[in-house]
Amino acid sequence: MDSELKNIKINSRKVGFFRFGKIDGNYLLTNDFGFYAILTPDQFKNFLEGKLNKENQAYEELRDKGFFKNIPFYQKEELISTYRARKSNLFKSGPSLHIVAVTLRCNFRCIYCQASSRSLKEKKYDMSLDTAKKTVDFIFDTPNPFITIEFQGGEPLVNWPVVKFIVEYAREKSQKTGRNLKIQLVSNLTLMTEKKLEFLTKNKVNICTSLDGPKKIHNKNRPWPGGDSYKTTTDWIKKIKKNGKIGALLTISKYSLKYPKQIIDEYLKWEFQSIHLRQLSYLGYSRVHQDKIGYSVEEFIRFWKKSMDYIISINKNGRYFEERESQIMLQRIMTNKNPGYTDLSSPCGAVLGQMLYNYDGNIYTCDEGRMLENDTFLIGNITNEYKDVILNSKTRVMMAASCLENTSCDYCVYKPYCGICPLKNYVYYGNLFPQIENTEHCKMKKAQFDYFFSKMRDKKVEEIFKKWAGKK
């Protein structure tokens, strides 16, 4: 305990439940409603001792945010509504995101491939039309009125007939059942054609591709035996942008760490309004090559902070541009919205928020669940009833293993905004229940949250963060 807190007698009749930590010499407080407050040492001392009153600048803020025990009934109702909104993942009627791996085959040889993609010759790893039909039928048997089908691979366009069938059949099912349907395709675009693009545009399929930065970095990370992957990908980005929208994903390898500004400038060049600075997930081939392409948490955070400082300067100069994961984290901090981001949910979004349907009809807890290439996170098959899949014992274990309660996370000031991934814990540490505070994920998130709360002391930066979070 800090020396300045010694000998303080907490007024337990007035002070409500909270967690606290230190930011730049001040005290950061959070509570289970998701609210935060930053107090000077004197304010914090007076708060603990119950000496804050209406004349004190911090009193009103702490009262309105539920940091005191004695609050009026109407405020309790408001706080309960806030809690429910922030924890909306607990009240959903089943998963809304359904990821379909229509093939494991791929024409790329990405150095960080998580999915352990197969060569184009191995057609046995393609989903059949019969399996595709049963997959869509299973998806529409789930209870959530909002359905998103996302095509993954391998490279989904390798199995175009099945992609086309699922789009048409899902649209037909949506019209008959009145379900709200969204479809998205993640592709490297090298197998795209004008005819395919016309079909996807007509059927309102959202397209997302991978862009790892300028040509040198992109081609290093994403080699394509068929030619220049950067040129082909960006040529299609240009074409698709003429008639609609396209999203882009970025994966940071060891080779990317030296080029934060150049990578961001590449996204600005193609007029994207956001970038997602995704660190490596050591699954599939990526785990095998970890020594060559990997990096420490400290190395990534240095890269991330340089990138964030540059992105903030872009916004200060009048151009809106956001970092996608930061936007989600700030939404968790600054609003009552729950963005439904798997890695920042307790319990996590596996099964409750998403399921993965493999090419053979097997169902996994999440996209990463199938990347272990065994049945550890296999929860059923499309021939099963939905209730049997959702009540699978592995599903219950995943929920238990991703709840922050009754772990060391329960004492962390950032608990209201954070989450853990049991699958990565299992892969990285051989245990669904590791010492969370020693994991790379914990170190990473603490460093990022520290950065946000420290930067928010600058009012101009705070206003930028509010825009990202959708608060303005």
Buried (B, 14 or more C-beta within 10 A) or exposed (E): EEEEBEEEEEBEEBBBEBBBBEBEEBBBBBBBBBBBBBBEBEBBBBBBBBEBEEEBEBBEBBBBBBBBEEBEEEBEEBBEEBBEBBBBBEEBEBBBBBBBBBBBBBBBBBBBBBBBBBEBEEEEBBBBEEBBBBBBEBBBEBEBEBBBBBBBBBBBBBBBEBBBBBBEBBBEBBEEEEBEBBBBBBBBBBBBEEEBBEBBEEEEBBBBBBBBBBBEBBBBBBEBEEEBBBEBBBBBBEBBEEEEEBBBBBBBBBBBBEBBEEBBBBBBEEEBEBBBBEBBBBBBBBBEBBEEBBBEBEBBBBBBBBBBEBBBEBBEEEEEBBBBBBBBBBBBBBBBBBBBBBBBBBBBBBBBBBBBBBBBBBBBBBBBBBBBEEEBBBBBBBEBEBEEBBEBEBBEBBBBBBBBEEBEBEEBBBBBBBBBBBBBBBBBBEEBEBEBEEBBBBBBBBBBBBBBBBBBEEEEBEBBBBBBBEBE
